[in-house]
Amino acid sequence: MNVKILGFLLLIITFLLLGYLVSYTGEVIEERKEARVVRVIDGDTIEVNISGTLEKVRLLDVNTPEKGEFYYKEASDFLNSTLNEGMVYIEGNERDRYGRLLGYVFYNGKMINEQIIENGYGHFYSYQDSRYTDELKEAEEYARDNKIGIWQKSSNICSECIILADFDSGKGRDDCEAGTEYAVFYNKCAQGCSLDGWNVKDRATHIYRFKNAVIDKDKKLILYNGIGNDNGTTLYWQNKGCASLWNDAGDALFLRDKEGKLVLYYNY
């Protein structure tokens, strides 16, 4: 067969196969770009060289602790020692508001995003499903069930006392207004519990740190979004602008003690 004709037929077959994948699976197999790791910025961000161009890459669907938070150093060290200026493959073409390339990073045939989550260096974080959503969620479940890394359980005496009595993400209402989103914490123990130094966090980077907060025995403490006047039983996040914190489509609440260890976790 003529070489040109053969090449043309192969090209047609390729397009038909891609059309099948898009029509019947809803997925497009994205091209993976080869890159050399230049440096690790933190637990979920790296700088790479792609064909002579420096790019900052934010790993998709994963969020690791910020600087100053529990397990920040461990997450950064893991990424640094794993990649160690090696060659990686990056899948993804979109960028975030900071201009960083968003992608899944593969090294030695393994997805680094998944390894970070599975080893408890970060948690799953995504606004929309992807072809990797199920396996990344399974990786988080494994780390959570085994209390690995960021899922280490608090040993604070009050960690078994404080429960989430009620929660509202503000779905269906204007949660940019103060007080439409809230979390209610209840102390079920026989002694009062100080939450000084503890913090509440969502799956993104919204963090509230308690100061001089105490929940007396058999009492509740409510934390609202937005700006308001605090008192002994009611606190406001005091976040400015649009006060929305938790996503209506799904999010999580993490309560951690002053050492950063997990007290309670709520996912919806």
C-alpha positions in Angstrom: 0.0 0.0 0.0 1.2 3.5 -0.8 2.8 5.1 2.2 0.9 8.3 1.8 -2.4 6.4 1.6 -1.5 4.4 4.7 -0.7 7.6 6.6 -3.9 9.2 5.6 -5.9 6.1 6.7 -4.1 6.1 10.1 -5.0 9.8 10.5 -8.7 9.1 9.8 -8.7 6.3 12.3 -7.1 8.5 14.9 -9.8 11.2 14.5 -12.6 8.6 14.6 -11.2 7.1 17.8 -11.0 10.6 19.4 -14.5 11.2 18.3 -15.7 8.0 19.9 -14.0 8.9 23.2 -15.6 12.3 23.3 -19.0 11.1 22.2 -19.3 8.0 24.4 -17.1 8.7 27.4 -17.3 12.5 27.5 -13.5 12.6 28.0 -10.7 13.9 25.9 -7.3 12.3 26.4 -5.2 15.3 27.0 -1.6 15.5 25.8 1.0 15.2 28.5 3.8 17.8 28.4 7.2 16.7 29.4 8.9 19.1 31.9 11.9 19.2 34.2 11.3 20.2 37.8 13.2 23.4 38.7 12.1 23.7 42.3 9.3 22.9 44.7 7.5 26.0 46.0 5.3 24.2 48.5 3.3 21.0 48.9 1.1 21.5 45.9 3.0 23.9 43.7 6.1 23.4 41.6 8.2 25.4 39.0 9.1 23.5 35.9 10.9 24.0 32.6 8.8 23.2 29.6 10.8 23.4 26.4 12.8 26.3 27.7 9.9 28.2 29.3 9.6 28.4 33.1 6.1 27.7 34.4 4.6 27.5 37.9 2.3 24.5 38.1 -0.5 24.1 40.7 -1.4 20.5 41.2 -5.1 19.9 40.4 -7.6 18.5 42.9 -5.3 18.6 45.9 -4.8 21.2 48.7 -1.9 21.0 51.1 -1.3 23.0 54.3 -0.2 26.6 54.0 2.9 27.9 55.6 2.6 27.9 59.4 0.0 25.2 59.4 0.4 21.6 60.7 2.1 19.4 58.2 3.2 22.2 55.8 6.9 21.2 56.0 6.2 17.5 55.7 4.1 18.1 52.5 6.8 20.3 50.9 9.6 17.9 51.9 7.7 15.0 50.4 7.3 16.7 47.0 10.9 17.9 47.1 12.4 14.5 47.8 10.0 12.7 45.4 10.6 14.9 42.4 14.1 16.1 43.1 14.5 18.1 39.9 13.5 15.1 37.8 11.5 14.8 34.6 7.8 14.8 34.9 4.7 14.8 32.6 2.0 17.3 33.1 -1.6 16.8 32.0 -3.7 19.9 31.8 -3.9 23.2 29.9 -6.0 25.6 32.1 -4.6 28.3 34.3 -5.7 29.9 37.6 -6.2 33.5 38.4 -2.5 33.8 39.2 -1.4 32.5 35.8 -0.3 29.2 37.1 -0.7 26.1 34.9 -3.2 23.7 36.5 -2.4 20.0 36.0 -2.0 16.4 37.1 1.7 15.6 37.5 3.1 12.2 36.7 6.5 11.0 37.8 7.9 7.5 37.1 4.4 6.4 35.9 2.7 7.5 39.1 0.3 10.5 39.6 1.9 12.8 42.3 -1.5 14.4 43.0 -2.8 11.0 44.2 0.3 10.2 46.2 0.1 13.4 48.1 -3.5 12.7 49.1 -2.9 9.0 49.8 0.0 9.8 52.1 -1.9 12.4 54.1 0.1 15.4 52.9 -3.1 17.1 51.6 -6.7 16.5 51.0 -8.9 16.3 47.9 -10.1 19.7 46.6 -12.1 20.2 43.4 -15.1 22.2 42.2 -15.9 19.8 39.3 -15.4 16.1 38.6 -12.6 14.9 36.3 -11.5 11.5 35.0 -9.4 11.1 38.2 -12.0 12.2 40.8 -13.0 8.7 42.0 -9.4 7.5 42.6 -8.4 10.8 44.3 -11.4 10.5 46.6 -10.5 6.9 47.3 -6.9 8.1 48.2 -8.4 10.6 50.7 -10.6 7.9 52.2 -7.6 5.7 52.7 -5.5 8.4 54.4 -8.5 9.4 56.6 -9.4 5.9 57.6 -5.8 5.2 58.6 -5.3 8.6 60.3 -2.3 9.4 58.2 -0.6 12.9 58.0 -3.1 15.7 58.2 -5.7 13.2 59.4 -3.9 12.4 62.7 -6.4 12.5 65.5 -6.1 15.1 68.3 -5.1 13.8 71.7 -6.4 16.9 73.4 -8.7 16.0 76.4 -11.5 18.0 74.8 -11.2 16.4 71.4 -13.9 13.8 72.4 -16.1 16.5 73.9 -16.7 18.9 71.0 -19.2 17.8 68.4 -20.8 19.5 65.4 -24.4 20.0 66.6 -25.6 21.9 63.5 -24.2 23.2 60.2 -25.6 25.4 57.3 -23.7 26.2 54.2 -26.3 28.9 53.3 -27.5 27.1 50.2 -30.4 28.8 48.5 -29.8 32.1 50.3 -27.5 35.0 49.8 -24.6 33.7 51.8 -22.6 36.8 51.1 -24.6 38.3 53.9 -23.3 37.8 57.5 -25.0 35.0 59.5 -26.4 32.9 56.6 -23.7 30.3 57.0 -22.9 28.9 60.4 -21.4 26.0 62.4 -22.7 25.1 65.9 -20.3 23.3 68.3 -21.5 21.6 71.4 -19.6 20.5 74.4 -21.0 17.1 75.6 -18.5 16.6 78.5 -18.8 17.4 82.1 -16.1 20.1 82.0 -15.6 23.3 80.1 -13.3 23.2 77.1 -11.0 26.0 75.9 -10.7 26.3 72.1 -7.9 28.9 72.3 -5.6 28.3 69.4 -7.9 25.9 67.6 -9.1 26.6 64.1 -11.9 25.9 61.6 -11.1 25.4 57.9 -13.0 24.5 54.7 -11.5 22.6 51.8 -10.0 25.8 50.3 -8.0 28.4 52.3 -10.6 29.9 54.6 -9.3 29.6 58.1 -10.8 30.9 61.4 -8.7 30.8 64.5 -10.3 30.8 67.9 -9.0 33.3 70.6 -10.0 33.0 74.2 -13.1 30.9 73.2 -14.5 28.6 75.9 -17.5 26.2 75.6 -18.9 25.4 79.0 -20.2 22.0 79.8 -23.5 21.1 78.0 -23.3 24.5 76.1 -23.1 25.5 72.5 -20.9 27.9 70.5 -22.1 29.2 67.1 -19.7 30.5 64.5 -21.2 32.7 61.8 -19.8 33.9 58.5 -19.3 37.6 57.9 -18.8 40.5 60.2 -20.7 40.9 63.5 -20.4 41.4 67.3 -18.8 38.5 69.2 -20.0 37.4 72.7 -19.6 34.4 74.9 -21.7 32.0 72.8 -21.7 33.7 69.3 -18.7 34.4 67.1 -18.3 35.9 63.6 -15.6 34.8 61.1 -15.1 38.6 60.4 -14.2 37.9 56.8 -14.6 41.0 54.6 -16.2 41.5 51.2 -18.4 38.6 50.1 -18.7 36.6 53.3 -19.4 33.3 51.6 -17.2 30.5 53.0 -18.7 27.1 52.3 -19.6 26.0 48.8 -23.3 25.1 48.2 -22.4 22.3 45.8 -20.2 20.5 48.4 -17.4 21.3 50.8 -16.0 20.2 54.2 -15.4 21.5 57.7 -12.2 20.7 59.6 -11.8 21.5 63.3 -8.3 21.3 64.5 -6.7 21.8 68.0 -3.8 24.2 68.6 -1.3 21.6 67.5 -3.1 21.2 64.2 -4.4 17.7 64.9 -7.9 16.8 63.7 -10.7 17.1 66.2 -13.6 16.6 63.9 -14.4 16.5 60.1 -17.6 17.0 58.4 -18.1 16.5 54.6 -21.2 17.3 52.6 
